[in-house]
Amino acid sequence: MWVPTSPTNTLIGMSRLYLDHASAWPLRPEAATAWADAASAAWADPARGHREARQARDLLDRATGTTAELLGAADEAVVWTGSGTEAVVLAVLGSARAAERRGERRRHLVTSAVEHSSVLAACERLRDEAGYELTVVGVDRSGVVDAEELLAAVRDDTLAVHLQHANHEVGAIQPTHEVSVACRERGVLVHVDACQTVGQLGLTLETLGADLLSASAAKFGGPRGVGLLVVGDRGRVDALVPGDDRQRRRRAGMEDVPGIAATAVALTVATARMDTERSAREVVRRHLRARLPEAVPDLELHGPLADAHPGIVAASALYVDGEALVQALDADGVAVHSGSSCATTSGRPSHVLVAMEALTHGHVRLGIGPELTVDDADHVVDAIARTVERLRGEAGMRRRLPTAQEHR
């Protein structure tokens, strides 16, 4: 069911607060209009030679040019995919495939322990199925990788470093530019997973220093089902699925022209509103971080206070099941997320929190949107406090027991 842009919605007869922007933003109205217009006018195959196809190709080229300009890249650098996850996997597997085609002998990869599951899975596939070596670098208690430690893992045979810009669960910003500068001097590719920050933090290919940059339209108010990979001057990727010579043989299949048009509009709007939206979200983020420990006993905040994503607050509460907490809050009109992104039903604790040596039970991630107010945040805190108290009471944990640090 569609959820309107405002975080306070009347849905199924109740007032709702949506705090899962780290998973997906509501579609921006301007993007919805762009999609509808393109769906009726640019539905033909843009690779054909007739008038309808040329109309689709013209819109595709204009949307690609707008996106490339906003990300500081050449038009031909943009590869459209079906999701941010596909863009990530294309960066990891496609760069390895391109290197092998060129006769490259480097077969070592470096990544961090808190990457998105798609990054880790793709790297592990190269290790397990193609004989690559993989070094996974740990993080500190706030979820940040040490640049010197990561660079110390880079070897003469390292092909690529895969490093996220902002962590998807706790919001920690990683030292991507520092790593990229050092890797460039050693001829090592750097792929930055910027799915959480493109359209939100004003970054470009140059500011990140990336050779490959992956992004997701759903994370900045664009449509679901559209991702993109920006391939810099040093980057090379080969298509993972054979079939045609579209997108310079880097991704087969017909492009989703309406979705791409809507993505370009969403990114344009997001860029224009970035400073205002970022400031508003940061105020609410700090307010939530201050109030939650006051309102909920035995609660542990995750991620750094500074140098963090403005739209992510993560915490864990002792003696509470995270999924039970999410379901109870949902029934109370508050939408949040728990556990590891893309692994909610796995039954395993968040690999990010495990890597941070943080409390993994009773975990919630609050994804803050730009329209959430401080008053809304207070309502969320009150709802969490009520729900945690009730769930603890049902589990026989009303009396305050040892601290989170003692029961890690």
Contacts in CASP RR format, 6 or more apart in sequence:
PFRMAT RR
TARGET T0000
AUTHOR 0000-0000-0000
METHOD contacts of the structure
MODEL  1
MWVPTSPTNTLIGMSRLYLDHASAWPLRPEAATAWADAASAAWADPARGH
REARQARDLLDRATGTTAELLGAADEAVVWTGSGTEAVVLAVLGSARAAE
RRGERRRHLVTSAVEHSSVLAACERLRDEAGYELTVVGVDRSGVVDAEEL
LAAVRDDTLAVHLQHANHEVGAIQPTHEVSVACRERGVLVHVDACQTVGQ
LGLTLETLGADLLSASAAKFGGPRGVGLLVVGDRGRVDALVPGDDRQRRR
RAGMEDVPGIAATAVALTVATARMDTERSAREVVRRHLRARLPEAVPDLE
LHGPLADAHPGIVAASALYVDGEALVQALDADGVAVHSGSSCATTSGRPS
HVLVAMEALTHGHVRLGIGPELTVDDADHVVDAIARTVERLRGEAGMRRR
LPTAQEHR
1 11 0 8 1.000
1 12 0 8 1.000
2 27 0 8 1.000
3 9 0 8 1.000
3 11 0 8 1.000
3 16 0 8 1.000
3 18 0 8 1.000
3 26 0 8 1.000
4 26 0 8 1.000
5 26 0 8 1.000
5 27 0 8 1.000
5 28 0 8 1.000
5 29 0 8 1.000
5 371 0 8 1.000
6 371 0 8 1.000
7 16 0 8 1.000
7 17 0 8 1.000
7 18 0 8 1.000
7 19 0 8 1.000
7 369 0 8 1.000
7 371 0 8 1.000
7 372 0 8 1.000
7 376 0 8 1.000
8 15 0 8 1.000
8 16 0 8 1.000
8 17 0 8 1.000
8 371 0 8 1.000
8 376 0 8 1.000
9 15 0 8 1.000
9 16 0 8 1.000
9 18 0 8 1.000
10 16 0 8 1.000
14 333 0 8 1.000
15 333 0 8 1.000
16 333 0 8 1.000
16 334 0 8 1.000
16 335 0 8 1.000
17 333 0 8 1.000
17 334 0 8 1.000
17 335 0 8 1.000
17 372 0 8 1.000
17 376 0 8 1.000
17 379 0 8 1.000
17 380 0 8 1.000
18 26 0 8 1.000
18 335 0 8 1.000
18 369 0 8 1.000
19 334 0 8 1.000
19 335 0 8 1.000
19 336 0 8 1.000
19 366 0 8 1.000
19 367 0 8 1.000
19 368 0 8 1.000
19 369 0 8 1.000
19 372 0 8 1.000
19 380 0 8 1.000
20 335 0 8 1.000
20 336 0 8 1.000
20 337 0 8 1.000
20 365 0 8 1.000
20 367 0 8 1.000
21 219 0 8 1.000
21 311 0 8 1.000
21 367 0 8 1.000
21 368 0 8 1.000
21 369 0 8 1.000
22 168 0 8 1.000
22 169 0 8 1.000
22 196 0 8 1.000
22 219 0 8 1.000
22 309 0 8 1.000
22 311 0 8 1.000
22 312 0 8 1.000
22 337 0 8 1.000
22 341 0 8 1.000
22 365 0 8 1.000
22 367 0 8 1.000
23 218 0 8 1.000
23 337 0 8 1.000
23 341 0 8 1.000
23 367 0 8 1.000
24 218 0 8 1.000
24 219 0 8 1.000
24 224 0 8 1.000
25 218 0 8 1.000
25 219 0 8 1.000
25 220 0 8 1.000
25 221 0 8 1.000
25 222 0 8 1.000
25 369 0 8 1.000
26 221 0 8 1.000
27 35 0 8 1.000
27 221 0 8 1.000
27 222 0 8 1.000
27 223 0 8 1.000
27 262 0 8 1.000
27 266 0 8 1.000
28 221 0 8 1.000
28 222 0 8 1.000
28 265 0 8 1.000
28 266 0 8 1.000
28 269 0 8 1.000
28 270 0 8 1.000
30 265 0 8 1.000
30 266 0 8 1.000
30 269 0 8 1.000
31 221 0 8 1.000
31 222 0 8 1.000
31 223 0 8 1.000
31 262 0 8 1.000
31 263 0 8 1.000
31 265 0 8 1.000
31 266 0 8 1.000
31 269 0 8 1.000
32 262 0 8 1.000
33 265 0 8 1.000
34 258 0 8 1.000
34 261 0 8 1.000
34 262 0 8 1.000
34 264 0 8 1.000
34 265 0 8 1.000
34 266 0 8 1.000
35 223 0 8 1.000
35 258 0 8 1.000
35 259 0 8 1.000
35 261 0 8 1.000
35 262 0 8 1.000
36 258 0 8 1.000
37 261 0 8 1.000
38 59 0 8 1.000
38 257 0 8 1.000
38 258 0 8 1.000
38 259 0 8 1.000
38 261 0 8 1.000
38 262 0 8 1.000
39 258 0 8 1.000
41 55 0 8 1.000
41 59 0 8 1.000
42 55 0 8 1.000
42 56 0 8 1.000
42 59 0 8 1.000
42 60 0 8 1.000
42 257 0 8 1.000
42 258 0 8 1.000
42 261 0 8 1.000
43 52 0 8 1.000
43 56 0 8 1.000
43 257 0 8 1.000
43 258 0 8 1.000
44 50 0 8 1.000
44 52 0 8 1.000
44 53 0 8 1.000
44 55 0 8 1.000
44 56 0 8 1.000
45 53 0 8 1.000
45 56 0 8 1.000
45 254 0 8 1.000
46 53 0 8 1.000
46 56 0 8 1.000
46 57 0 8 1.000
46 60 0 8 1.000
46 254 0 8 1.000
46 255 0 8 1.000
46 257 0 8 1.000
47 53 0 8 1.000
47 57 0 8 1.000
47 244 0 8 1.000
47 246 0 8 1.000
47 254 0 8 1.000
56 257 0 8 1.000
59 257 0 8 1.000
59 261 0 8 1.000
60 255 0 8 1.000
60 257 0 8 1.000
60 260 0 8 1.000
60 261 0 8 1.000
61 75 0 8 1.000
62 264 0 8 1.000
63 257 0 8 1.000
63 260 0 8 1.000
63 261 0 8 1.000
63 263 0 8 1.000
63 264 0 8 1.000
64 75 0 8 1.000
64 78 0 8 1.000
64 80 0 8 1.000
64 260 0 8 1.000
64 264 0 8 1.000
65 75 0 8 1.000
65 78 0 8 1.000
65 264 0 8 1.000
66 264 0 8 1.000
66 267 0 8 1.000
66 268 0 8 1.000
67 78 0 8 1.000
67 228 0 8 1.000
67 260 0 8 1.000
67 263 0 8 1.000
67 264 0 8 1.000
67 267 0 8 1.000
68 74 0 8 1.000
68 75 0 8 1.000
68 77 0 8 1.000
68 78 0 8 1.000
68 230 0 8 1.000
70 204 0 8 1.000
70 267 0 8 1.000
70 268 0 8 1.000
70 271 0 8 1.000
71 78 0 8 1.000
71 198 0 8 1.000
71 203 0 8 1.000
71 204 0 8 1.000
71 205 0 8 1.000
71 213 0 8 1.000
71 215 0 8 1.000
71 230 0 8 1.000
72 204 0 8 1.000
72 205 0 8 1.000
72 206 0 8 1.000
73 204 0 8 1.000
73 205 0 8 1.000
73 213 0 8 1.000
73 230 0 8 1.000
73 232 0 8 1.000
76 248 0 8 1.000
77 205 0 8 1.000
77 230 0 8 1.000
77 231 0 8 1.000
77 232 0 8 1.000
78 228 0 8 1.000
78 229 0 8 1.000
78 230 0 8 1.000
78 231 0 8 1.000
79 87 0 8 1.000
79 90 0 8 1.000
79 228 0 8 1.000
79 229 0 8 1.000
79 230 0 8 1.000
79 231 0 8 1.000
79 237 0 8 1.000
79 247 0 8 1.000
79 248 0 8 1.000
79 250 0 8 1.000
79 251 0 8 1.000
80 226 0 8 1.000
80 227 0 8 1.000
80 228 0 8 1.000
80 247 0 8 1.000
80 251 0 8 1.000
80 255 0 8 1.000
80 256 0 8 1.000
80 260 0 8 1.000
81 87 0 8 1.000
81 90 0 8 1.000
81 226 0 8 1.000
81 227 0 8 1.000
81 228 0 8 1.000
81 229 0 8 1.000
81 251 0 8 1.000
82 225 0 8 1.000
82 226 0 8 1.000
82 227 0 8 1.000
82 256 0 8 1.000
83 216 0 8 1.000
83 218 0 8 1.000
83 224 0 8 1.000
83 225 0 8 1.000
83 226 0 8 1.000
83 227 0 8 1.000
84 195 0 8 1.000
84 214 0 8 1.000
84 215 0 8 1.000
84 216 0 8 1.000
84 218 0 8 1.000
84 227 0 8 1.000
84 228 0 8 1.000
85 116 0 8 1.000
85 118 0 8 1.000
85 216 0 8 1.000
85 342 0 8 1.000
86 227 0 8 1.000
87 195 0 8 1.000
87 214 0 8 1.000
87 215 0 8 1.000
87 216 0 8 1.000
87 227 0 8 1.000
87 228 0 8 1.000
87 229 0 8 1.000
88 116 0 8 1.000
88 118 0 8 1.000
88 119 0 8 1.000
88 122 0 8 1.000
88 193 0 8 1.000
88 195 0 8 1.000
88 214 0 8 1.000
89 118 0 8 1.000
89 122 0 8 1.000
89 240 0 8 1.000
90 214 0 8 1.000
90 229 0 8 1.000
90 237 0 8 1.000
90 240 0 8 1.000
90 250 0 8 1.000
90 251 0 8 1.000
91 162 0 8 1.000
91 191 0 8 1.000
91 193 0 8 1.000
91 212 0 8 1.000
91 214 0 8 1.000
91 229 0 8 1.000
91 237 0 8 1.000
92 109 0 8 1.000
92 119 0 8 1.000
92 122 0 8 1.000
92 123 0 8 1.000
92 126 0 8 1.000
92 160 0 8 1.000
92 162 0 8 1.000
92 191 0 8 1.000
93 122 0 8 1.000
93 125 0 8 1.000
93 126 0 8 1.000
93 240 0 8 1.000
94 237 0 8 1.000
94 238 0 8 1.000
94 239 0 8 1.000
94 240 0 8 1.000
95 159 0 8 1.000
95 160 0 8 1.000
95 189 0 8 1.000
95 191 0 8 1.000
95 212 0 8 1.000
95 235 0 8 1.000
95 236 0 8 1.000
95 237 0 8 1.000
96 126 0 8 1.000
96 130 0 8 1.000
96 132 0 8 1.000
96 159 0 8 1.000
96 160 0 8 1.000
97 237 0 8 1.000
97 238 0 8 1.000
97 240 0 8 1.000
98 235 0 8 1.000
98 236 0 8 1.000
98 237 0 8 1.000
98 238 0 8 1.000
99 106 0 8 1.000
99 159 0 8 1.000
99 236 0 8 1.000
101 238 0 8 1.000
102 236 0 8 1.000
104 159 0 8 1.000
105 157 0 8 1.000
106 157 0 8 1.000
106 158 0 8 1.000
106 159 0 8 1.000
107 130 0 8 1.000
107 131 0 8 1.000
107 132 0 8 1.000
107 133 0 8 1.000
107 157 0 8 1.000
107 159 0 8 1.000
108 132 0 8 1.000
108 133 0 8 1.000
108 134 0 8 1.000
108 135 0 8 1.000
108 155 0 8 1.000
108 157 0 8 1.000
108 158 0 8 1.000
108 159 0 8 1.000
109 123 0 8 1.000
109 126 0 8 1.000
109 127 0 8 1.000
109 132 0 8 1.000
109 133 0 8 1.000
109 134 0 8 1.000
109 135 0 8 1.000
109 158 0 8 1.000
109 159 0 8 1.000
109 160 0 8 1.000
109 161 0 8 1.000
109 162 0 8 1.000
110 134 0 8 1.000
110 135 0 8 1.000
110 137 0 8 1.000
110 150 0 8 1.000
110 153 0 8 1.000
110 154 0 8 1.000
110 158 0 8 1.000
110 160 0 8 1.000
110 161 0 8 1.000
110 162 0 8 1.000
111 119 0 8 1.000
111 120 0 8 1.000
111 123 0 8 1.000
111 134 0 8 1.000
111 135 0 8 1.000
111 136 0 8 1.000
111 137 0 8 1.000
111 161 0 8 1.000
111 162 0 8 1.000
111 163 0 8 1.000
112 136 0 8 1.000
112 137 0 8 1.000
112 138 0 8 1.000
112 139 0 8 1.000
112 145 0 8 1.000
112 150 0 8 1.000
112 163 0 8 1.000
112 164 0 8 1.000
112 174 0 8 1.000
113 136 0 8 1.000
113 137 0 8 1.000
113 138 0 8 1.000
113 139 0 8 1.000
113 351 0 8 1.000
113 352 0 8 1.000
113 355 0 8 1.000
114 138 0 8 1.000
114 139 0 8 1.000
114 143 0 8 1.000
114 145 0 8 1.000
114 164 0 8 1.000
114 167 0 8 1.000
114 169 0 8 1.000
114 170 0 8 1.000
114 172 0 8 1.000
114 351 0 8 1.000
114 352 0 8 1.000
114 355 0 8 1.000
114 356 0 8 1.000
115 162 0 8 1.000
115 163 0 8 1.000
115 164 0 8 1.000
115 193 0 8 1.000
116 164 0 8 1.000
116 168 0 8 1.000
116 193 0 8 1.000
116 195 0 8 1.000
116 341 0 8 1.000
116 342 0 8 1.000
117 340 0 8 1.000
117 341 0 8 1.000
117 342 0 8 1.000
117 343 0 8 1.000
117 351 0 8 1.000
118 342 0 8 1.000
119 162 0 8 1.000
119 164 0 8 1.000
119 193 0 8 1.000
120 136 0 8 1.000
120 351 0 8 1.000
123 132 0 8 1.000
123 134 0 8 1.000
123 162 0 8 1.000
124 134 0 8 1.000
126 132 0 8 1.000
126 134 0 8 1.000
127 133 0 8 1.000
127 134 0 8 1.000
132 159 0 8 1.000
133 157 0 8 1.000
135 153 0 8 1.000
137 145 0 8 1.000
137 146 0 8 1.000
137 149 0 8 1.000
137 150 0 8 1.000
137 153 0 8 1.000
138 145 0 8 1.000
138 149 0 8 1.000
138 355 0 8 1.000
139 145 0 8 1.000
139 146 0 8 1.000
139 172 0 8 1.000
139 355 0 8 1.000
139 356 0 8 1.000
140 146 0 8 1.000
140 356 0 8 1.000
141 356 0 8 1.000
141 357 0 8 1.000
141 358 0 8 1.000
142 170 0 8 1.000
142 172 0 8 1.000
142 302 0 8 1.000
142 303 0 8 1.000
142 304 0 8 1.000
142 356 0 8 1.000
143 167 0 8 1.000
143 170 0 8 1.000
143 172 0 8 1.000
143 302 0 8 1.000
143 303 0 8 1.000
143 304 0 8 1.000
143 352 0 8 1.000
143 355 0 8 1.000
143 356 0 8 1.000
144 172 0 8 1.000
144 173 0 8 1.000
144 174 0 8 1.000
144 175 0 8 1.000
144 304 0 8 1.000
144 307 0 8 1.000
145 163 0 8 1.000
145 174 0 8 1.000
145 175 0 8 1.000
147 175 0 8 1.000
147 178 0 8 1.000
147 179 0 8 1.000
147 182 0 8 1.000
150 161 0 8 1.000
150 163 0 8 1.000
150 179 0 8 1.000
151 179 0 8 1.000
151 182 0 8 1.000
151 183 0 8 1.000
154 161 0 8 1.000
154 182 0 8 1.000
154 183 0 8 1.000
154 186 0 8 1.000
154 188 0 8 1.000
158 186 0 8 1.000
158 188 0 8 1.000
159 188 0 8 1.000
159 189 0 8 1.000
160 188 0 8 1.000
160 189 0 8 1.000
160 190 0 8 1.000
160 191 0 8 1.000
160 212 0 8 1.000
161 179 0 8 1.000
161 183 0 8 1.000
161 188 0 8 1.000
161 189 0 8 1.000
161 190 0 8 1.000
161 191 0 8 1.000
162 191 0 8 1.000
162 193 0 8 1.000
163 174 0 8 1.000
163 176 0 8 1.000
163 179 0 8 1.000
163 190 0 8 1.000
163 191 0 8 1.000
163 192 0 8 1.000
163 193 0 8 1.000
164 174 0 8 1.000
164 176 0 8 1.000
164 192 0 8 1.000
164 193 0 8 1.000
164 194 0 8 1.000
164 195 0 8 1.000
164 196 0 8 1.000
165 173 0 8 1.000
165 174 0 8 1.000
165 176 0 8 1.000
165 192 0 8 1.000
165 193 0 8 1.000
165 194 0 8 1.000
165 196 0 8 1.000
165 197 0 8 1.000
165 201 0 8 1.000
165 203 0 8 1.000
165 208 0 8 1.000
166 172 0 8 1.000
166 173 0 8 1.000
166 174 0 8 1.000
166 194 0 8 1.000
166 196 0 8 1.000
166 197 0 8 1.000
166 201 0 8 1.000
166 308 0 8 1.000
166 309 0 8 1.000
166 312 0 8 1.000
167 174 0 8 1.000
167 196 0 8 1.000
167 303 0 8 1.000
167 309 0 8 1.000
167 312 0 8 1.000
167 352 0 8 1.000
168 195 0 8 1.000
168 196 0 8 1.000
168 312 0 8 1.000
168 341 0 8 1.000
168 352 0 8 1.000
169 302 0 8 1.000
169 312 0 8 1.000
169 314 0 8 1.000
169 339 0 8 1.000
169 340 0 8 1.000
169 341 0 8 1.000
169 350 0 8 1.000
169 352 0 8 1.000
169 353 0 8 1.000
169 365 0 8 1.000
170 302 0 8 1.000
170 303 0 8 1.000
170 308 0 8 1.000
170 312 0 8 1.000
170 314 0 8 1.000
170 352 0 8 1.000
170 353 0 8 1.000
170 356 0 8 1.000
170 365 0 8 1.000
171 196 0 8 1.000
171 303 0 8 1.000
171 304 0 8 1.000
171 308 0 8 1.000
171 309 0 8 1.000
171 311 0 8 1.000
171 312 0 8 1.000
171 314 0 8 1.000
172 303 0 8 1.000
172 304 0 8 1.000
172 307 0 8 1.000
172 308 0 8 1.000
172 309 0 8 1.000
173 304 0 8 1.000
173 307 0 8 1.000
173 308 0 8 1.000
173 309 0 8 1.000
176 190 0 8 1.000
176 192 0 8 1.000
176 208 0 8 1.000
176 209 0 8 1.000
176 210 0 8 1.000
177 207 0 8 1.000
177 208 0 8 1.000
177 209 0 8 1.000
179 190 0 8 1.000
180 190 0 8 1.000
180 192 0 8 1.000
180 208 0 8 1.000
180 209 0 8 1.000
180 210 0 8 1.000
180 211 0 8 1.000
181 209 0 8 1.000
183 189 0 8 1.000
183 190 0 8 1.000
184 190 0 8 1.000
184 209 0 8 1.000
184 211 0 8 1.000
184 234 0 8 1.000
187 234 0 8 1.000
189 211 0 8 1.000
189 212 0 8 1.000
189 234 0 8 1.000
189 235 0 8 1.000
190 209 0 8 1.000
190 210 0 8 1.000
190 211 0 8 1.000
190 212 0 8 1.000
191 210 0 8 1.000
191 211 0 8 1.000
191 212 0 8 1.000
191 213 0 8 1.000
191 214 0 8 1.000
192 208 0 8 1.000
192 209 0 8 1.000
192 210 0 8 1.000
192 212 0 8 1.000
192 213 0 8 1.000
192 214 0 8 1.000
193 214 0 8 1.000
194 203 0 8 1.000
194 208 0 8 1.000
194 210 0 8 1.000
194 213 0 8 1.000
194 214 0 8 1.000
194 215 0 8 1.000
195 214 0 8 1.000
195 215 0 8 1.000
195 216 0 8 1.000
195 219 0 8 1.000
196 219 0 8 1.000
196 309 0 8 1.000
196 312 0 8 1.000
197 203 0 8 1.000
197 309 0 8 1.000
198 213 0 8 1.000
198 215 0 8 1.000
198 216 0 8 1.000
198 219 0 8 1.000
198 220 0 8 1.000
198 267 0 8 1.000
199 215 0 8 1.000
199 219 0 8 1.000
199 220 0 8 1.000
199 267 0 8 1.000
199 270 0 8 1.000
199 271 0 8 1.000
199 274 0 8 1.000
200 219 0 8 1.000
200 220 0 8 1.000
200 270 0 8 1.000
200 274 0 8 1.000
200 277 0 8 1.000
200 278 0 8 1.000
200 309 0 8 1.000
200 310 0 8 1.000
200 311 0 8 1.000
201 274 0 8 1.000
201 278 0 8 1.000
201 309 0 8 1.000
201 310 0 8 1.000
202 271 0 8 1.000
202 274 0 8 1.000
205 213 0 8 1.000
205 230 0 8 1.000
205 232 0 8 1.000
210 230 0 8 1.000
210 232 0 8 1.000
211 231 0 8 1.000
211 232 0 8 1.000
211 233 0 8 1.000
211 234 0 8 1.000
211 235 0 8 1.000
212 229 0 8 1.000
212 230 0 8 1.000
212 231 0 8 1.000
212 232 0 8 1.000
212 235 0 8 1.000
212 237 0 8 1.000
213 229 0 8 1.000
213 230 0 8 1.000
213 232 0 8 1.000
214 227 0 8 1.000
214 228 0 8 1.000
214 229 0 8 1.000
214 230 0 8 1.000
215 227 0 8 1.000
215 228 0 8 1.000
215 229 0 8 1.000
215 230 0 8 1.000
216 226 0 8 1.000
216 227 0 8 1.000
217 223 0 8 1.000
217 224 0 8 1.000
217 225 0 8 1.000
217 226 0 8 1.000
217 227 0 8 1.000
217 228 0 8 1.000
217 259 0 8 1.000
217 262 0 8 1.000
217 263 0 8 1.000
217 266 0 8 1.000
217 267 0 8 1.000
218 224 0 8 1.000
218 225 0 8 1.000
218 226 0 8 1.000
220 266 0 8 1.000
220 267 0 8 1.000
220 270 0 8 1.000
221 266 0 8 1.000
221 270 0 8 1.000
222 262 0 8 1.000
222 263 0 8 1.000
222 266 0 8 1.000
222 267 0 8 1.000
223 259 0 8 1.000
223 262 0 8 1.000
223 263 0 8 1.000
223 266 0 8 1.000
225 256 0 8 1.000
225 259 0 8 1.000
226 256 0 8 1.000
226 259 0 8 1.000
226 260 0 8 1.000
226 262 0 8 1.000
226 263 0 8 1.000
227 263 0 8 1.000
228 263 0 8 1.000
229 237 0 8 1.000
229 250 0 8 1.000
231 237 0 8 1.000
231 250 0 8 1.000
237 250 0 8 1.000
238 249 0 8 1.000
238 250 0 8 1.000
239 247 0 8 1.000
239 249 0 8 1.000
239 250 0 8 1.000
239 251 0 8 1.000
239 252 0 8 1.000
240 251 0 8 1.000
241 251 0 8 1.000
241 252 0 8 1.000
241 253 0 8 1.000
242 252 0 8 1.000
243 252 0 8 1.000
243 253 0 8 1.000
244 252 0 8 1.000
244 253 0 8 1.000
246 252 0 8 1.000
246 253 0 8 1.000
246 254 0 8 1.000
246 255 0 8 1.000
247 255 0 8 1.000
270 277 0 8 1.000
273 370 0 8 1.000
276 370 0 8 1.000
277 369 0 8 1.000
277 370 0 8 1.000
278 310 0 8 1.000
280 370 0 8 1.000
280 371 0 8 1.000
280 372 0 8 1.000
281 310 0 8 1.000
281 311 0 8 1.000
281 368 0 8 1.000
281 369 0 8 1.000
281 370 0 8 1.000
281 372 0 8 1.000
282 310 0 8 1.000
282 311 0 8 1.000
283 374 0 8 1.000
284 311 0 8 1.000
284 368 0 8 1.000
284 369 0 8 1.000
284 372 0 8 1.000
284 373 0 8 1.000
284 374 0 8 1.000
284 376 0 8 1.000
284 377 0 8 1.000
285 308 0 8 1.000
285 310 0 8 1.000
285 311 0 8 1.000
285 312 0 8 1.000
285 313 0 8 1.000
285 368 0 8 1.000
286 305 0 8 1.000
287 374 0 8 1.000
287 377 0 8 1.000
287 378 0 8 1.000
288 313 0 8 1.000
288 366 0 8 1.000
288 368 0 8 1.000
288 377 0 8 1.000
288 380 0 8 1.000
288 381 0 8 1.000
289 301 0 8 1.000
289 305 0 8 1.000
289 313 0 8 1.000
291 377 0 8 1.000
291 378 0 8 1.000
291 381 0 8 1.000
292 299 0 8 1.000
292 301 0 8 1.000
292 313 0 8 1.000
292 315 0 8 1.000
292 381 0 8 1.000
292 384 0 8 1.000
293 299 0 8 1.000
293 301 0 8 1.000
295 381 0 8 1.000
295 382 0 8 1.000
295 384 0 8 1.000
295 385 0 8 1.000
296 315 0 8 1.000
296 317 0 8 1.000
296 381 0 8 1.000
296 384 0 8 1.000
296 385 0 8 1.000
296 388 0 8 1.000
297 400 0 8 1.000
298 317 0 8 1.000
298 318 0 8 1.000
298 319 0 8 1.000
298 400 0 8 1.000
298 401 0 8 1.000
298 403 0 8 1.000
298 404 0 8 1.000
299 315 0 8 1.000
299 316 0 8 1.000
299 317 0 8 1.000
299 318 0 8 1.000
299 388 0 8 1.000
299 404 0 8 1.000
300 315 0 8 1.000
300 316 0 8 1.000
300 317 0 8 1.000
300 358 0 8 1.000
300 359 0 8 1.000
300 404 0 8 1.000
300 405 0 8 1.000
301 313 0 8 1.000
301 314 0 8 1.000
301 315 0 8 1.000
302 314 0 8 1.000
302 315 0 8 1.000
302 316 0 8 1.000
302 353 0 8 1.000
302 356 0 8 1.000
302 358 0 8 1.000
302 363 0 8 1.000
303 314 0 8 1.000
303 356 0 8 1.000
310 368 0 8 1.000
311 367 0 8 1.000
311 368 0 8 1.000
311 369 0 8 1.000
312 365 0 8 1.000
312 366 0 8 1.000
312 367 0 8 1.000
312 368 0 8 1.000
313 365 0 8 1.000
313 366 0 8 1.000
313 367 0 8 1.000
313 368 0 8 1.000
314 363 0 8 1.000
314 364 0 8 1.000
314 365 0 8 1.000
314 366 0 8 1.000
315 363 0 8 1.000
315 364 0 8 1.000
315 366 0 8 1.000
316 353 0 8 1.000
316 358 0 8 1.000
316 359 0 8 1.000
316 360 0 8 1.000
316 361 0 8 1.000
316 362 0 8 1.000
316 363 0 8 1.000
316 364 0 8 1.000
316 404 0 8 1.000
317 325 0 8 1.000
317 362 0 8 1.000
317 364 0 8 1.000
317 384 0 8 1.000
317 388 0 8 1.000
318 359 0 8 1.000
318 361 0 8 1.000
318 362 0 8 1.000
318 397 0 8 1.000
318 401 0 8 1.000
318 403 0 8 1.000
318 404 0 8 1.000
318 407 0 8 1.000
319 361 0 8 1.000
319 391 0 8 1.000
319 392 0 8 1.000
319 395 0 8 1.000
319 397 0 8 1.000
319 401 0 8 1.000
320 361 0 8 1.000
320 362 0 8 1.000
320 388 0 8 1.000
320 391 0 8 1.000
320 392 0 8 1.000
320 395 0 8 1.000
321 361 0 8 1.000
321 362 0 8 1.000
321 391 0 8 1.000
322 338 0 8 1.000
322 339 0 8 1.000
322 361 0 8 1.000
322 362 0 8 1.000
322 363 0 8 1.000
322 364 0 8 1.000
323 338 0 8 1.000
323 344 0 8 1.000
324 391 0 8 1.000
325 338 0 8 1.000
325 362 0 8 1.000
325 364 0 8 1.000
325 384 0 8 1.000
325 387 0 8 1.000
325 388 0 8 1.000
325 391 0 8 1.000
326 336 0 8 1.000
326 337 0 8 1.000
326 338 0 8 1.000
326 364 0 8 1.000
328 387 0 8 1.000
328 390 0 8 1.000
328 391 0 8 1.000
329 335 0 8 1.000
329 336 0 8 1.000
329 364 0 8 1.000
329 383 0 8 1.000
329 384 0 8 1.000
329 387 0 8 1.000
330 336 0 8 1.000
332 383 0 8 1.000
332 386 0 8 1.000
332 387 0 8 1.000
333 383 0 8 1.000
334 379 0 8 1.000
334 380 0 8 1.000
334 383 0 8 1.000
334 384 0 8 1.000
336 364 0 8 1.000
336 365 0 8 1.000
336 366 0 8 1.000
336 367 0 8 1.000
337 344 0 8 1.000
337 364 0 8 1.000
337 365 0 8 1.000
337 367 0 8 1.000
338 344 0 8 1.000
338 362 0 8 1.000
338 363 0 8 1.000
338 364 0 8 1.000
338 365 0 8 1.000
339 349 0 8 1.000
339 350 0 8 1.000
339 353 0 8 1.000
339 363 0 8 1.000
339 365 0 8 1.000
340 346 0 8 1.000
340 348 0 8 1.000
340 349 0 8 1.000
340 350 0 8 1.000
340 351 0 8 1.000
340 352 0 8 1.000
343 350 0 8 1.000
343 351 0 8 1.000
349 360 0 8 1.000
349 361 0 8 1.000
350 360 0 8 1.000
350 363 0 8 1.000
353 359 0 8 1.000
353 360 0 8 1.000
353 363 0 8 1.000
354 360 0 8 1.000
357 408 0 8 1.000
358 408 0 8 1.000
359 404 0 8 1.000
359 407 0 8 1.000
359 408 0 8 1.000
364 384 0 8 1.000
366 380 0 8 1.000
389 398 0 8 1.000
392 398 0 8 1.000
401 407 0 8 1.000
END
